[in-house]
Amino acid sequence: MLVEFFVPGIPKPGGSKKAFAIKGKNGKLRTVVTDDCKTSKDWRSAVVEACMKVFNGPPTLQPLRLRINFYMAYRKGDFNKKGELKQNAPKWHDKRPDCAKLIRAFEDALTGILWRDDSQVVSIHATKEFGLRPGARVMVDLV
């Protein structure tokens, strides 16, 4: 199995998780988990939509390798007056959001879609660079 797709848009991080207990109406405690990053919901939806265009099977139970190239939008100052990319424009995006949190958003989005649980991802290679077309190029295959 090899699944490849591109997700257009500005990559968003998966926020930090917070868990707390709430007493239900029946008096029993239950756990509620919240995500700090409220803006990533649309991004996670875009990830699922792009994946489902190329993968329509049940979530796999096999160990997987995940490769993602994140492309962040160039800054306005990276272009000259003619709108062309400057020769000295940076390649690597070394600012926030960090790569690990961008990966987390992908893992969360594809849980139950491409894999049963993100613990099945046993190998990850990710880059974060500037690109003329913001988004993420994703490749997932069995190990």
N, C-alpha and C positions, 0 to 999 in steps of 0.2 A: 504494500500500500504506500503510495506517495500522494500527498495532497499539497498542491501549490495554489496560492492565491495572493492577490494584492488588495489591500484595504485602503481606499483613498480617504484623505482627511488628516487632521492634525492628531498624531498619536497622544493619547491621554494615559496618565498613570493609574494604576489600581491603588487606592488609598490604603492607609493603615487600617487594620480591623480592630474594632473595640467590641468586647463581649461583656454583657452584664445580665444579671438575673432579674426576672420580673415575676411577681406572684400573680398567678392566674386567678380567674373567678372561682375555680374549684379549690383554691388554696395551695395548689402545687406550684413549685418554682419551675420556670422554663427559661432557657437561654435565648437571648436576642443578640445577633451580631450585626453591627453597623459598619459601613464603609465611610471613611473620612472624605474621600474624593467624590463629591456629588456630580461633578462635571463629566465623569467618565462614562456615565450611563449611555449616552448617545454613541460614544466610541465603541463600547462593548457591543452595542446593537449592530453597528456597522461591521464589526469583526464577525459576528455570527452570520449576518446576511451574506458577506463575501464568502465565508466558508461554505455555507449551504448551497451556494451556486455551483460548487464543484464537488461537494461531498453530501450524499443523501442516505448513507447507511446508518446502522446503529452505532453508537459509540464503541470504539474498540476497547479491548481489555488487555492489549499487548503493551509492552514497554515501547516508548517512542523517543525519537530525536526531534527536537524543535530548533529550527533556524529562522531567525527573524532579522531583517534589515529595516530599521526604523529610519524614515526620511523626514526630517524636520524642515520647516519652511526657512528659506534664506531670509536674512534681515534686509531691511530697505537699503542700508548702507553697503550691502554686498553687490549692488548694481550700479553701473555708471549712468550718466545722464541720458544715454540712448536706451536704457532699460536692459543692457546686456550685463551678464555676470562678470564681475571683475576677475582678473587673473589671480589676484591674491585672496580671493574669497576662501574662507576656511572649508575644509572637507568634513571635519569631525565636529559634532555638536557636543561640547563638553559642559553644558549648563543644565539646569533642571529642566524637565524631570529626569531623574536618574534611570538608567537602563533597567535596573532590577524591578522598579515599580511599573515600568512600561510592560515588562514581561509578565508581571503579576496580573495586569489587566487582561492580557491575552489568555493566560491560564484560566482565570476565572470565567472569562467569556465562553471558552470552548469546553468547559466542564459540562458533561452531559450531552454535548453536541458531537465532538470529535473523539473525546476520551471520556471514560467513566469518571475518573478522578485525576487531578493534576499530578498526583504522586507517580503516575505512570510515565511522566516526562523524566527520563533518566539522563538526557543529554541536552544541553542548551548552548547555542551559539548565537549571540546577538550583537549587532552593531547599531550605533546611533550616529547618523551623519546628516549633513544638510543635503537637500535635494530640491530640484525644480518642481517636482510633483510630490507634495507631502503625503505620507501614508506609511504603509508597512508591507514589505514583501515577505511572505510566510511560506516555509516548506516544512512539512511534517512527514516523517517516514518511520517505519518499524525499525527497531535496532536488531 
